Amino acid sequence: MELADFRASTGAAAPPAQLTDALKALWWDAKGDWTKAHEHAQAQDDKIGAWVHAYLHRKEGDLSNAGYWYRRAGKTRPDAPLDREWDAIAAALLKGG
C-alpha cells in the first residue's frame, strides 16, 4: 500500500484488516481518535510500536512521556511538524520498516 492509498483509506469506517497495530494506530490518529490510536500503539510491543506511541504522546503534548517512547524506539524526537512526522512514520512502516 502506498502512502496516498493509506491516507485515502481513512475515509472508511474501519482500518484495512492487513495493517499492523502500529499502522492502525496512525490510521485512528488520522481519524481523530487518539484513544483507539493509543490502544493500537500499545498493542504492538516493539520498537515500531514505541515509535508510534512516542508520536502520539508528542501530539498530545506530553513531551516527557514522548521522550521515553522515542528512546524505546531508538529514535530522536523530531523538530518537524506533527503532520510531517505522521507522513514519515507511515511511509516507513508501509515500506516494511
Secondary structure, DSSP 8 states (H G I E B T S, - for coil): --HHHHHHHTTSSS--TT--HHHHHHHHHHTT-HHHHHHHHHHS-SHHHHHHHHHHHHHHT-HHHHHHHHHHHT-----S-HHHHHHHHHHHHHTT-
